[in-house]
Amino acid sequence: MKAFLTVFFKELIMFFRSWGLVAVVLYSFTVDVYIAGKGFEVKPKNVSVGYVDFSNGVISNKILSHLHSPEFQKPVRFLSEEELKKALFNRDIMVGIVFDSDFEKDFFEKKAKLNVLLDATAAAQGYVTLAYLQNIVLRFGEESFPVELKTHKLFNQNADTPKFLSLAEFLSILTLITVILSSVVFVKEKESGTWDIMLLMPVDSKIIILAKSFSQIAIVMIGTVICVGIILFGVFKLPMNGSFTAFLILTLLYSFSTSGIGLFVASVAKNMLQVAQLSVIIMMPIIFLSGSWTPIYSMHPALQKLSLLSPLRYYIEGCESLFFRGTSVFDLWVNFLALFILGVVLYMFGFRKIGKLF
Amino acid sequence: MIKINVVKAYLKKEFSELVRSRLIIMVYLMPSMILILFGYGIKMEVYNVRTAIINYDKSQLSYRIISAFEHSRYFTAEVVNLPEEKALEMMKRAEIDLLIIIPESFEKHLLKGIKTEIGIFVDASFPFRGLTIQSYAEGVLLKEAQEVLQSRPSIVINHRNLFNQAMRDENAIVPGLLGIVFLVAPAILSALLIVREKERGTIFNFYSSPVRKTDFVIGKLSLPFLLHSVNIFIIFLWAAYLFKVPFRGNFFIYWITSEIYVLISVSIGLLVSIVARTQIVAIVLTVIITIIPGFLYSGIVMPISSMEGEAAVEAHIFPVMYYNHIIYDTFLIGQGFSSDKNLFYFFILIFYWLFITVIGVLLLRKELR
């Protein structure tokens, strides 16, 4: 135990002595998450619209008046289709609407066509904007339509992206920092040749490895508390519908299994350049398979099986459930268990691979 | 003037070190991996949405709606005989993403023209996915209702998707990924090449030798630049042949812009290595200052034209936006330099590169701090 604590505190002191590193880690957990959360929206917001109106009618004006903030910017009028196209090609506007000269007449004969030009390079907004436009036109044309869709967006009523994105950014920073920090503590010693001396000490190598990793986990946990407390709760007003303690325990388990990945990287890498590249290469599939980009149920069945190996999958699901859905801890036991098992397996590998001389 | 011999010596030394440590494989593996994984990984469409339907009506029309959901590849629908609270409980446990409630005597009301309501509950803890699911579901329901009522809408939207007719996710995302790939990979490599010497102490060779700053910088940075110049072609092949993104523009413009962009990235690496003293700081710093703007301010996830306030300002500060504008043009639009905006952005990139490099060379000290 004494050996464990000595190594543990040695690493902590080493970390806090390196001001640059402390600054970078602090920056990542605060400013970076803030920028990412504030930075952008994925839903159609502020979409730039341009139009050409040959009909000069009441109906076209009425339709345009439905395009308002926050979803749309004030539509810009163009005098000819060429000008409209030029603006689209320069990507100054995203949606171009053309009203034919017969538009109003056709409208009363129920055969009006609305020509919409969409910059589909922004496919994400493209899909949703189009659906939105269709809805506006439909509701506009069919005021007597007897079916009303009552849509409730649960857990995040306004589909607030900053809330979600700040959380997502926090998750990726946490993953990145944990993997890099916990592999670097080993590789640094490997590079300077002191790792062999560590192993020659009359202390169980497992204890040294654990102490080194847990010192980095401790650093990450401090970062987590700062980030969640100040940025997520303070700035972005994230709800906490579940139990905060459960979140902390889940984070602990997650950083345990991620530092296991760091251990794996450390056992393969010989110098820091390799750490940098290996950790990027290993982390990308983990992020990719976690369901943060493509929902797991939309993936190819083989990938769905593989995604069971991504610790981020369990953590994201757990975090979303705890923050937004307010799921009870007992319904999340799978996530806790899976993270624990993944961590233990990775550590077993690490013990064997770098816990031995030569 | 530049001393060619010094530059050559540095190039040779760095190159042989990179080959000996087999890191050269990584130089070529990492950019391709980023492109392939994210190119396949980022999908805006959602399939097999786990849907639960509660049917209180049990009429022909409600069964028709259910079968529309069951036959759509976007949904994996299931009729559940549960009270609403139980179904919402399922959503709370993240077992379903969409819940649709068809009220009693829905068909009767509809045919009589009395207003009826269908309840749609979407799990929006993943906001964009939630919105997409919502628009799919509303689309299916409205379409069915319209067909039953045989009411024709008075306005039909006749939409054309410019630049990406089929609305392929790959076409929209892969060109944007180039902006990330060529920003992250060269920057990491060039940052580490200098910081490594600092950490090992071999930087003193440079401090004490008569090598000049400019020669040192050129010598150190040409290797990442040359290696990643090859990547410009490799990445192009992936994009054009693996992801089948159409290429409508001028290849020369693609090539020259990418070279300048790699130069920008390499000089960002130079800036990082001036600030950082240890390799770990350099790695984390580079990843953070390149990946985040690479994603956020590149126009992939949010079009530049919809940004406002801070975001718009920040987007204009980073080089990604300018590069991506030209790259999207070369791939999907094909206006080339006949568009003033492309030409303007191209000069901004050149200016950007000169600016960063000059700052880097000025800040680099040739003495012990």
Interface residues (C-beta under 8 A of the other chain):
Chain A: S18 G20 L21 V24 V25 Y27 S28 D32 I35 A36 K38 G39 F40 E41 V42 K43 P44 K45 N46 V47 S48 I63 Q73 L88 F89 N90 R91 D92 I93 M94 F107 K110 K111 A112 K113 L114 N115 V116 L117 L118 D119 A120 T121 A122 A123 A124 Q125 G126 Y127 V128 L130 A131 Y132 L133 Q134 N135 V137 L138 F140 G141 E142 S144 F145 P146 V147 E148 L149 K150 T151 H152 K153 L154 F155 N156 Q157 A159 D160 T161 K163 F164 E169 I173 L176 I177 I180 L181 V184 K188 K270 N271 M272 L273 Q274 V275 A276 Q277 L278 V280 I281 M284 P285 F288 W293 T294 P295 Y297 S298 E317 E320 S321 F323 F324 R325 G326 T327 D331
Chain B: S21 L23 M26 L29 M30 M33 I34 L37 F38 Y40 G41 I42 K43 M44 E45 V46 Y47 N48 V49 R50 T76 L88 M91 K92 R93 A94 D97 H109 L110 G113 I114 K115 T116 E117 I118 G119 I120 F121 V122 D123 A124 S125 F126 P127 F128 R129 G130 L131 T132 Q134 S135 E138 G139 L141 L142 A145 L149 S151 R152 P153 S154 I155 V156 I157 N158 H159 R160 N161 L162 F163 N164 Q165 M167 R168 D169 N171 A172 I173 P175 V184 I188 L189 L192 R196 E199 V275 A276 R277 T278 Q279 I280 V281 I283 V284 L285 V287 I288 I292 L296 Y297 G299 V301 M302 P303 I304 S305 S306 M307 E308 E310 A311 E314 H325 Y328 L332 I333 Q335 S339 K341
